Amino acid sequence: MRSKGQIAAIAYSTFGSAALLGFYAILDGHAINPAAAMLVAVFHVLVLLPGAWLAGRAYDRFRKIAMQDELTRTWNRKYVSVMMPKLLRQAAKRGKPLTVSLIDINDFKLINDSYGHQAGDQMLQLIVGALRGCAEKGEIVARWGGDEFLFVSPGCRVGEPIAEAVGKAMDKLSKRIGTRVTASVGTAVFPEDGDTLQMLLHHADRRMYEDKENRKGICDRQTMLQA
């Protein structure tokens, strides 16, 4: 703390958990001797600021954890619910489409029943990796629950439609692990199918089950031909 010419300055650094958090300075245009009240105020800042800063970081960290699926470390339902209103507003403002694709892994229960839940958990992690591999910049991959995943695509995809991309990703994964993995996909588009997450999910869910029934019909016909 010193004064020179017409400037008085108090400089201090703050530490938290043995780490330097920052360096601060209080300047005054007049050469003064700091009053006791000013020194008390600075002391309070020195004491409270590091704790508040660390608490803020901890809050951000725990908030992120709360929005991630514990098993697959991808985004979860809560994250999508928080982000979608913002993404829909941006899409409306820019006059751009936004697609929501619901992805259901076919016959996933058989994997759990045949190989156990630990193998099922490992399979879900592999599936998330495959889905992330076909995601483009800005797209969101989230675990919606169980063996269902959500794919959110702001704007237009540069590459192939999401259903084709997911199909190829599952084929590639199947060859890699030696077990057939397929997925049914249903997609809804903003604004044609609705302007809320609930409306888009309604249409995506219906189309996903239509895709599942079509796949089941194909499998049944193939079984009859082979009999």
PyMOL commands that set and color helices and strands:
alter all, ss='L'
color gray80, all
select helices_A, chain A and resi 36-66+77-94+108-115+117-133+162-177+197-226
alter helices_A, ss='H'
color red, helices_A
select strands_A, chain A and resi 2-4+7-16+19-28+98-105+140-145+148-154+183-190
alter strands_A, ss='S'
color yellow, strands_A
deselect
rebuild
show_as cartoon
